[in-house]
Amino acid sequence: MAGSTSVEALRSEAEALRQRANAAYREQNISSAEALYSEALDKLRQAAPPRPKPKSTSTAAGTASGQAGGKTSPPSAGLASPSGAAKGGTTNGGGAPPAPGAVAAGGADSTASEAALTGDTDNDDDAVSTVSSVSETHMPSDDESVPPPVAIANAVNEHTGNGSLGELVNGHTDQTEDAEATAAAAALSKVSVKEVQSAMAVLLSNRALMRLRLEQYGAAETDATEAIDWDPRYVKAYYRRASASFALGHYRPALKDLKLVTRLVPTDKDAAAKLKECSRRAKEAAFSAAIDSTTPPTKPLSETFDFNDLVVDQSYDGPKLGADGVVDEAFLSSLLARFRSQKPLAARYAAQIILAARRQLVALPNVVTLRVDGNRPKVTVCGDTHGQYYDLLHIFELNGLPSATNPYLFNGDFVDRGSFSVEVIMTLLAYKVAYPESMHLTRGNHETLAMNSVYGFQGEVKAKYNDTLFKLFSECFRAMPLAYVLDGTAVESGRRALVLHGGLFSKDGVTLADLQALDRNREPDSGLMAEMLWSDPQKEAGWGQSKRGIGVSFGPDVTSRFLDANDLALVVRSHEMKEEGYEVEASGRLITIFSAPNYCDVQGNKGAFITFKSEMVPEFTQFAAVPHPNVRPMAYARDAAMMGLL
């Protein structure tokens, strides 16, 4: 811990940074707010005593020091199997958490803290009665400041009876050897330590909130756990750790923390509602797991469903399909115009398209090779679109409609967050059915049950159609390929590029043959498939823990070794918002592409897409967001709003 004079300066600097972070948050500049909270924490750590011994077991196996990455070896040897998951059910950062939506096994997580604070260590899911809500758990509060040294002056003066704070802090009184002054300095030191510990908890909890909004669930969970270690009575830290666990589908750890919150603040209706919803999900997951373990596999709904059972209302005036389900140019033109005017496609025709698209997709390999040569001279690769339908139409305006000679590869995350996700995915699937060589799709981490149930797509489909169509969409997502190889080697000087949604792997030696051997008809809960959909690059060499809580962070050296071993020139991935719409890393061998401009209507970023020819030299096109109807993002994401993930 720094000397008393520097403590005062460091705490003052930390408080100024905290206020700037709060201002950035109010302006919806989440990335800047997260960076400012991190800077404030760096200042305050210099003034802080050693981190207290944890009073609870983290639901994340990693610690704060593990977030930065830069490791020279994989985070864990057990990344590819559920045994690599930490107690409490959260991944160790390597991609082996329990299945999204599954009940996490074991885990002490908050039991010790709960016992210390409430005297209750039972694990029941009892109901909590409440009277009124005092919850202010979503936002950083201006009154949660880094306590200034002058705040404890009264305590010191009460002990000494006289003397100024500055004299006592700096040790420059005329009676430095006086026993009374020595005792006062000791009292000041104790109070200062307590104030710094409280301030650390506040800053860590606020940064956890920013990381929740950035979908860095593992890092948010780790921050909240450290906040609890600094101040076990800081309720918001338990709440935010519960939110991170909930987002990862780890309902048991979330339940423990929410139970503690409701016992510490029994009048908080908001916390009680979250506890009820989390309990419901945990019981549903347990029931589903029990059914899955005892019931023989059945045919997918897609293989038994008869779309003729869906009746088309006589007043419907939109595009129609015959029994043969042929999607032609006239249908596509009418469909785009109808969606633009916020009118729905009839459920029967939507089901026909979903079923027809799934039949095509399920027949494809995990890794599809797409030749880029004289017959197909170019391919346009787009990143996340996240339900931003009007920006999708703008891409088509800039680059032309999909066709056999103007093919597109959309690299996952078509749905969730944006409130026109149905329109986005139906448009892409309709083109896939009409002209299979015009539209290519890879699965993203948001084409999963766990994400759809929280971030809006499930709610949107149920609002616009019904639960049956949501199940058909989910089965269609499971059929999607995991990656594409753009192969230009038929042309002299041609090269190959791998396109996948998330990133690379927690170990060397992974081959394209390994990826082809995966069973993709499932939820991506662990192993190579989870890493393909969830991993992110890092600047440091080697491997680091994933801030998201699933997947891994991999360095430029990992990228080079993988590409060289698989005779690839570069890897193209999406999965992360970029201010310019794209970013080139790893000496030009790794590209991130993101195609949702002004993400969620608040980020102010550009969108971009890439045109590739046989040489695999990227040609970037950037674009700005276009106006859309007055339907806010996440309008259908009730559970995300409830858990403070918005």
Solvent accessible surface area in square Angstrom, and as a share of the most:
residue,aa,sasa,rsa
1,M,111,0.49
2,A,33,0.25
3,G,51,0.49
4,S,51,0.33
5,T,86,0.50
6,S,46,0.30
7,V,10,0.05
8,E,73,0.33
9,A,48,0.37
10,L,21,0.10
11,R,3,0.01
12,S,68,0.44
13,E,74,0.33
14,A,0,0.00
15,E,29,0.13
16,A,55,0.42
17,L,13,0.07
18,R,3,0.01
19,Q,96,0.43
20,R,141,0.51
21,A,0,0.00
22,N,2,0.01
23,A,37,0.28
24,A,11,0.08
25,Y,9,0.03
26,R,129,0.47
27,E,132,0.59
28,Q,74,0.33
29,N,69,0.35
30,I,7,0.04
31,S,43,0.28
32,S,42,0.27
33,A,0,0.00
34,E,23,0.11
35,A,55,0.43
36,L,22,0.11
37,Y,0,0.00
38,S,25,0.16
39,E,80,0.36
40,A,0,0.00
41,L,1,0.00
42,D,85,0.44
43,K,58,0.25
44,L,0,0.00
45,R,87,0.32
46,Q,101,0.45
47,A,0,0.00
48,A,7,0.06
49,P,23,0.14
50,P,117,0.74
51,R,86,0.31
52,P,26,0.16
53,K,176,0.74
54,P,77,0.48
55,K,100,0.42
56,S,7,0.05
57,T,64,0.37
58,S,26,0.17
59,T,0,0.00
60,A,7,0.06
61,A,55,0.42
62,G,11,0.10
63,T,73,0.43
64,A,24,0.19
65,S,99,0.64
66,G,11,0.10
67,Q,20,0.09
68,A,72,0.56
69,G,20,0.19
70,G,31,0.30
71,K,73,0.31
72,T,123,0.71
73,S,62,0.40
74,P,47,0.30
75,P,27,0.17
76,S,28,0.18
77,A,118,0.91
78,G,24,0.23
79,L,7,0.04
80,A,62,0.48
81,S,43,0.28
82,P,92,0.58
83,S,100,0.65
84,G,12,0.12
85,A,27,0.21
86,A,20,0.16
87,K,147,0.62
88,G,0,0.00
89,G,3,0.02
90,T,1,0.00
91,T,3,0.02
92,N,17,0.09
93,G,4,0.04
94,G,0,0.00
95,G,0,0.00
96,A,0,0.00
97,P,1,0.01
98,P,23,0.14
99,A,36,0.28
100,P,24,0.15
101,G,21,0.21
102,A,26,0.20
103,V,47,0.27
104,A,4,0.03
105,A,84,0.65
106,G,63,0.61
107,G,20,0.19
108,A,49,0.38
109,D,2,0.01
110,S,0,0.00
111,T,35,0.20
112,A,55,0.43
113,S,1,0.01
114,E,6,0.03
115,A,35,0.27
116,A,77,0.60
117,L,28,0.14
118,T,45,0.26
119,G,66,0.64
120,D,39,0.20
121,T,74,0.43
122,D,57,0.30
123,N,103,0.53
124,D,60,0.31
125,D,43,0.22
126,D,65,0.34
127,A,103,0.80
128,V,40,0.23
129,S,104,0.67
130,T,40,0.23
131,V,114,0.65
132,S,51,0.33
133,S,60,0.39
134,V,92,0.53
135,S,33,0.22
136,E,83,0.37
137,T,10,0.06
138,H,59,0.26
139,M,84,0.37
140,P,12,0.07
141,S,17,0.11
142,D,87,0.45
143,D,123,0.64
144,E,24,0.11
145,S,39,0.25
146,V,2,0.01
147,P,20,0.13
148,P,62,0.39
149,P,14,0.09
150,V,101,0.58
151,A,63,0.49
152,I,6,0.03
153,A,20,0.15
154,N,120,0.62
155,A,48,0.37
156,V,1,0.00
157,N,54,0.28
158,E,153,0.69
159,H,93,0.42
160,T,13,0.08
161,G,65,0.63
162,N,106,0.54
163,G,38,0.37
164,S,54,0.35
165,L,24,0.12
166,G,40,0.38
167,E,75,0.33
168,L,16,0.08
169,V,17,0.10
170,N,63,0.32
171,G,43,0.41
172,H,141,0.63
173,T,30,0.17
174,D,150,0.78
175,Q,120,0.53
176,T,68,0.39
177,E,159,0.72
178,D,55,0.29
179,A,83,0.64
180,E,94,0.42
181,A,20,0.15
182,T,83,0.48
183,A,40,0.31
184,A,0,0.00
185,A,43,0.34
186,A,51,0.40
187,A,27,0.21
188,L,12,0.06
189,S,61,0.40
190,K,154,0.65
191,V,43,0.24
192,S,14,0.09
193,V,40,0.23
194,K,147,0.62
195,E,43,0.19
196,V,0,0.00
197,Q,45,0.20
198,S,42,0.27
199,A,1,0.00
200,M,0,0.00
201,A,0,0.00
202,V,11,0.07
203,L,0,0.00
204,L,0,0.00
205,S,0,0.00
206,N,0,0.00
207,R,22,0.08
208,A,0,0.00
209,L,2,0.01
210,M,0,0.00
211,R,12,0.05
212,L,1,0.00
213,R,33,0.12
214,L,44,0.22
215,E,15,0.07
216,Q,38,0.17
217,Y,0,0.00
218,G,6,0.06
219,A,1,0.01
220,A,0,0.00
221,E,0,0.00
222,T,9,0.05
223,D,0,0.00
224,A,0,0.00
225,T,4,0.02
226,E,1,0.00
227,A,0,0.00
228,I,0,0.00
229,D,1,0.01
230,W,12,0.04
231,D,34,0.17
232,P,27,0.17
233,R,159,0.58
234,Y,32,0.12
235,V,35,0.20
236,K,24,0.10
237,A,0,0.00
238,Y,0,0.00
239,Y,3,0.01
240,R,1,0.00
241,R,0,0.00
242,A,0,0.00
243,S,0,0.00
244,A,0,0.00
245,S,0,0.00
246,F,1,0.00
247,A,1,0.01
248,L,2,0.01
249,G,2,0.02
250,H,0,0.00
251,Y,9,0.04
252,R,74,0.27
253,P,2,0.01
254,A,0,0.00
255,L,4,0.02
256,K,33,0.14
257,D,0,0.00
258,L,0,0.00
259,K,7,0.03
260,L,0,0.00
261,V,1,0.01
262,T,1,0.00
263,R,60,0.22
264,L,47,0.23
265,V,33,0.19
266,P,71,0.44
267,T,52,0.30
268,D,4,0.02
269,K,105,0.44
270,D,45,0.23
271,A,1,0.01
272,A,16,0.13
273,A,43,0.34
274,K,0,0.00
275,L,10,0.05
276,K,160,0.68
277,E,12,0.06
278,C,0,0.00
279,S,13,0.09
280,R,101,0.37
281,R,20,0.07
282,A,0,0.00
283,K,110,0.47
284,E,91,0.41
285,A,13,0.10
286,A,42,0.32
287,F,138,0.58
288,S,54,0.35
289,A,55,0.42
290,A,54,0.42
291,I,74,0.38
292,D,105,0.55
293,S,91,0.59
294,T,110,0.64
295,T,63,0.37
296,P,100,0.63
297,P,137,0.86
298,T,115,0.67
299,K,146,0.62
300,P,39,0.24
301,L,53,0.27
302,S,14,0.09
303,E,98,0.44
304,T,87,0.51
305,F,39,0.16
306,D,66,0.34
307,F,42,0.18
308,N,84,0.43
309,D,103,0.53
310,L,30,0.15
311,V,134,0.77
312,V,32,0.18
313,D,96,0.49
314,Q,186,0.83
315,S,93,0.60
316,Y,29,0.11
317,D,108,0.56
318,G,12,0.12
319,P,13,0.08
320,K,124,0.53
321,L,18,0.09
322,G,45,0.43
323,A,97,0.75
324,D,112,0.58
325,G,15,0.15
326,V,95,0.54
327,V,9,0.05
328,D,71,0.37
329,E,89,0.40
330,A,76,0.59
331,F,11,0.05
332,L,1,0.00
333,S,69,0.45
334,S,47,0.30
335,L,0,0.00
336,L,24,0.12
337,A,61,0.48
338,R,28,0.10
339,F,3,0.01
340,R,118,0.43
341,S,63,0.41
342,Q,99,0.44
343,K,95,0.40
344,P,74,0.47
345,L,1,0.00
346,A,15,0.12
347,A,27,0.21
348,R,66,0.24
349,Y,13,0.05
350,A,0,0.00
351,A,0,0.00
352,Q,11,0.05
353,I,1,0.00
354,I,0,0.00
355,L,10,0.05
356,A,17,0.13
357,A,0,0.00
358,R,20,0.07
359,R,153,0.56
360,Q,51,0.23
361,L,1,0.00
362,V,80,0.46
363,A,85,0.66
364,L,48,0.24
365,P,65,0.41
366,N,9,0.04
367,V,5,0.03
368,V,16,0.09
369,T,71,0.41
370,L,7,0.03
371,R,121,0.44
372,V,0,0.00
373,D,26,0.13
374,G,70,0.67
375,N,141,0.72
376,R,41,0.15
377,P,71,0.45
378,K,56,0.24
379,V,0,0.00
380,T,0,0.00
381,V,0,0.00
382,C,0,0.00
383,G,1,0.01
384,D,1,0.01
385,T,2,0.01
386,H,5,0.02
387,G,0,0.00
388,Q,24,0.11
389,Y,1,0.00
390,Y,18,0.07
391,D,10,0.05
392,L,1,0.00
393,L,6,0.03
394,H,37,0.17
395,I,0,0.00
396,F,8,0.03
397,E,111,0.50
398,L,86,0.43
399,N,30,0.15
400,G,30,0.29
401,L,86,0.43
402,P,6,0.03
403,S,40,0.26
404,A,59,0.46
405,T,98,0.57
406,N,18,0.09
407,P,0,0.00
408,Y,0,0.00
409,L,0,0.00
410,F,0,0.00
411,N,0,0.00
412,G,0,0.00
413,D,2,0.01
414,F,1,0.00
415,V,0,0.00
416,D,0,0.00
417,R,16,0.06
418,G,10,0.09
419,S,5,0.03
420,F,17,0.07
421,S,0,0.00
422,V,3,0.02
423,E,13,0.06
424,V,0,0.00
425,I,0,0.00
426,M,0,0.00
427,T,0,0.00
428,L,0,0.00
429,L,0,0.00
430,A,0,0.00
431,Y,3,0.01
432,K,10,0.04
433,V,24,0.14
434,A,19,0.15
435,Y,76,0.29
436,P,57,0.36
437,E,84,0.38
438,S,0,0.00
439,M,0,0.00
440,H,7,0.03
441,L,0,0.00
442,T,0,0.00
443,R,1,0.00
444,G,0,0.00
445,N,0,0.00
446,H,2,0.01
447,E,0,0.00
448,T,5,0.03
449,L,72,0.36
450,A,11,0.08
451,M,3,0.01
452,N,1,0.01
453,S,29,0.19
454,V,3,0.02
455,Y,0,0.00
456,G,8,0.07
457,F,0,0.00
458,Q,43,0.19
459,G,28,0.27
460,E,1,0.00
461,V,0,0.00
462,K,94,0.40
463,A,69,0.53
464,K,58,0.24
465,Y,32,0.12
466,N,53,0.27
467,D,54,0.28
468,T,44,0.26
469,L,0,0.00
470,F,6,0.03
471,K,105,0.44
472,L,0,0.00
473,F,0,0.00
474,S,14,0.09
475,E,34,0.15
476,C,0,0.00
477,F,2,0.01
478,R,63,0.23
479,A,5,0.04
480,M,0,0.00
481,P,0,0.00
482,L,0,0.00
483,A,0,0.00
484,Y,1,0.01
485,V,3,0.01
486,L,0,0.00
487,D,10,0.05
488,G,0,0.00
489,T,72,0.42
490,A,71,0.55
491,V,54,0.31
492,E,161,0.72
493,S,81,0.52
494,G,15,0.14
495,R,106,0.39
496,R,50,0.18
497,A,0,0.00
498,L,0,0.00
499,V,0,0.00
500,L,0,0.00
501,H,0,0.00
502,G,0,0.00
503,G,0,0.00
504,L,0,0.00
505,F,3,0.01
506,S,6,0.04
507,K,102,0.43
508,D,70,0.36
509,G,62,0.59
510,V,5,0.03
511,T,56,0.32
512,L,29,0.15
513,A,72,0.55
514,D,60,0.31
515,L,0,0.00
516,Q,78,0.35
517,A,87,0.67
518,L,40,0.20
519,D,94,0.49
520,R,25,0.09
521,N,83,0.43
522,R,65,0.24
523,E,22,0.10
524,P,1,0.01
525,D,32,0.17
526,S,13,0.08
527,G,7,0.06
528,L,26,0.13
529,M,0,0.00
530,A,0,0.00
531,E,2,0.01
532,M,0,0.00
533,L,0,0.00
534,W,6,0.02
535,S,0,0.00
536,D,17,0.09
537,P,23,0.15
538,Q,22,0.10
539,K,139,0.59
540,E,77,0.34
541,A,54,0.42
542,G,2,0.02
543,W,11,0.04
544,G,0,0.00
545,Q,25,0.11
546,S,8,0.05
547,K,72,0.31
548,R,18,0.07
549,G,2,0.02
550,I,3,0.02
551,G,0,0.00
552,V,0,0.00
553,S,13,0.08
554,F,0,0.00
555,G,2,0.02
556,P,47,0.29
557,D,45,0.23
558,V,4,0.02
559,T,1,0.00
560,S,35,0.23
561,R,100,0.36
562,F,15,0.06
563,L,0,0.00
564,D,96,0.50
565,A,78,0.61
566,N,13,0.07
567,D,109,0.57
568,L,8,0.04
569,A,16,0.12
570,L,5,0.02
571,V,1,0.00
572,V,0,0.00
573,R,0,0.00
574,S,0,0.00
575,H,10,0.05
576,E,44,0.20
577,M,41,0.18
578,K,34,0.14
579,E,100,0.45
580,E,86,0.39
581,G,0,0.00
582,Y,60,0.23
583,E,53,0.24
584,V,66,0.38
585,E,23,0.11
586,A,17,0.13
587,S,118,0.76
588,G,40,0.38
589,R,57,0.21
590,L,1,0.01
591,I,1,0.01
592,T,0,0.00
593,I,0,0.00
594,F,3,0.01
595,S,1,0.01
596,A,0,0.00
597,P,1,0.00
598,N,44,0.22
599,Y,28,0.11
600,C,23,0.14
601,D,58,0.30
602,V,60,0.34
603,Q,35,0.16
604,G,59,0.57
605,N,5,0.03
606,K,86,0.36
607,G,0,0.00
608,A,0,0.00
609,F,3,0.01
610,I,0,0.00
611,T,17,0.10
612,F,0,0.00
613,K,95,0.40
614,S,10,0.07
615,E,66,0.30
616,M,0,0.00
617,V,92,0.53
618,P,40,0.25
619,E,82,0.37
620,F,61,0.26
621,T,49,0.29
622,Q,76,0.34
623,F,13,0.05
624,A,69,0.53
625,A,42,0.33
626,V,41,0.23
627,P,124,0.78
628,H,67,0.30
629,P,30,0.19
630,N,158,0.81
631,V,43,0.25
632,R,147,0.54
633,P,26,0.16
634,M,13,0.06
635,A,37,0.29
636,Y,66,0.25
637,A,4,0.03
638,R,141,0.52
639,D,10,0.05
640,A,0,0.00
641,A,44,0.34
642,M,42,0.19
643,M,0,0.00
644,G,2,0.02
645,L,1,0.00
646,L,60,0.30
